[in-house]
Amino acid sequence: VKLIDIIFGRTVIQCATTSFCFLMFIPLIFFGAIDFPENTSLVVGSWLLVLWYGMSFAFIGGAITGLFKLGQKYVILINVIHVWITGAFFMVDWFPEKYRELLLIFPMVNATEMMRDGLFGNIVRSHYSILYIVLFNIVLTYVGLAMIRQLSLRGAMDDSD
């Protein structure tokens, strides 16, 4: 098993969990628990952008775990904090205008707002930038791949001390 196999496995798990959550919409729609989305292209687009973000984040998390002795602890902490800043527990419109731009720095907040727009349409007021998510994901993917390259050149930390 090579290092890239472990990071690829982490990425597959990240994408699978994101997809599972997304696919939960199907039975909810089928059984009438939620209405059919107002704009399916926004919902699917948001899901794809979240998949891409998750893949890049998994690259970085895998590299951090391999590069630093306490890397796994850092990654767990980052993931826990990350859950609270995704926008799943709040809407950007609930905040005063001067704080909205701060919230939209986080790409997952943009993606969550995009999904809300696709699900609810004009019922909710959403704020997001697709271009920002794409550009952020490009940078995140580059950083993740660069970190994996650095890890493969350096070799994983040995915890056998």
Order of alpha helices (4+ residues) and beta strands (2+ residues): alpha-alpha-alpha-alpha-alpha-alpha-alpha
